[in-house]
Amino acid sequence: MHDTHRLPVDGYFFAPGSVQTMPRRRTRRLRRAAHLAVSVLMAVEFLALVAGIGFFIGLLWSRI
């Protein structure tokens, strides 16, 4: 049985078996935001890698 008294988080109700689609404008915005988030995450990951390599080089350099 489908609970018709509760709306999903995004505020849209879809009948059982219907195709759930969001408005095109919202999906485009979400896709763009997701792409930006992935780019930022990759940049932070790269900076962390460079910082880690620099840290280990610094440790080795201090022992010489």
Beta strands, then each sheet from edge to edge (+ up, - down):
end
